[in-house]
Amino acid sequence: MSRDSAAKSLSGVQWVGLHERLDTPRVRQALEALGLEEHARWSQGLEGDDLALTLVAELAQRLAERAGELREKGHDDWTRAVQGLADALAAAGHPLSGIEEDLPQPPFRQLLEVRSPSADQVGQQETPRPDVPLALSSLLTGSDRTPSLVTQIEKELASAERADWLVSFIKWSGIRALRETLKRFTETPTADGSPRLRIATTSYLGATDLKAIEFLLSLPNTEIRVSYDTHRTRLHAKAYLFHRSTGFGSAYIGSANVSRVAMDEGLEWTAKVSEYELPHMWRQIQTSFEAHWADPAEFEPLTTDDLPRLQQAS
């Protein structure tokens, strides 16, 4: 590669500034071509989890760029490219050997669902799917250009095995929009007897509607925990987690509490995180929820006997 081509190899990049690029021949050639090699500052050698996460991210980025170049080409080009990659990985040996078995083969199709034999026998209808693919993360903006959060929650509940919600307040308008979906979701117990639906919320400023809580408490296989701190709130997070044992869970993190306005009508931004695409982010979200849920100093289990206390705190 010539000095000029090396400098242009990462087009549009302003080289002076912060980076987190791996040390590659292409990067070094570009720095040399621009006369910046002596001004570069490098980290120590990466190890362990840092190496794994950085290497995966870098390879994914490079493969995505190359895949983009093939996007407009024919099916034969894709077939040759994937087969060539498989051959190279097979020849690479440990620790890359065996990865070729995970590469797709023509006709490049996706496994969408594995149904239980009993479901197939009774002729169960096709399971509803969220509008955003389960394998991809995305941003919902509350505009007409993206699906509404309430429609995605409905569709997530149609196929998730468990759900965890962490919200500042719960309005009846939001629960009413999901009432029938929540009834169907919670009617079947989990295999281990744990709640299918867990909700952590607060009594802050009296924003939570007692009617909404009463309905949620009437649902089977559901547990609610509440923070009664009326003077301040530590909980500003709004998170909706949907668990699937297939590894295709979804988490919606943003500014929307459980209200019709926030979930359907307002311009609320919500980031959808795919467990499959961003497993490290999924683990952080899941761990953070569990930390809140298990904190007895902040969240207390709620039963119908506690409703007067909740009403008074509000």
C-alpha positions, 0 to 999 in steps of 0.5 A: 500500500502506498503512502497516499493510499494508506492515508486515505484508507480510513476516509473521512477520519480526522486523525488528530484527536482521541482514538480507540483503534487497534494497532493494525498495518493499515493504521500504522501506514496511514499515520506514517503517510501523514507524518503523525507516527511519532505523535501517536500514543498507544495503550499497553497491550490488551489482555483478557476481557478488554482484548476480547471485547475490543477485538470483536468490535474491531472485526465486526466493524471491518466486516460490516464495511466489507459487507457494505461493499457487497450489498449491491452485488449479486448472490454469487459474490456473497457466496464466494466471499463467505466461503472464502472466509470459512476456508480461511478460518478453518485453516487458521487453527486454534482459537479460530478453528470451528468458527466456520461452522457458525457462518451462514450458507446459501440460501442465507436464511434466518431461523425465526422460531422453534415451536413446541410440538404441542403448539404445532399440534393445536395449530397455534397462530404465528407468534407476533414479533416486534417491529425492530428485529430481535437481533438489532438495537435501535432508537425509538423517537416517538415520531411517526418514523419509528414504532411507538413504545407501547406497540413494541411492549405489546409485541415483546410480551407476546413472546417473552418468558419474563419481563422486568420493568424499572420506572419512576411512576405508573399511570392508569392510562399506560396500564389500560393500554396494556391491560389485556396483554398483561393478563395474557402474559401473566396467566402462565407461571414460569417453570421455576415459580418465579414471577413472570412480571417484576415491576420496581417503581416509586411513590415520588410526588404522588405520580403513581396511580393507585388504580394502576397498582391495584390492577397489577397486584391482581395479576398472577405471577407478578411482583411489585416493589416500591420506594416510599421516599417522598422527599427525593427520588433516586430513581430516574431510570426507565427500563423495560426488559424482556427475557428469552432463553433463546438469547434474543432478549430486548431492553428498552431504556429511555425517558418514558414512564408507564403512561399513555402519553409517554409510551404512545403520544409524546416525543420520548426517546427510547434506546432498544438494546438487543441481547444478541447484538450487544451482550455486554450492554445487556449484562450491564442492564440486567445486573443494574436491575437486579441490584435495584430489585434486591436493595431492601433500603430502597425497594420494598415488596408491595401487597394489597395490605400496603395500599393505604401506606402507598396512598398516604406516601403519595 
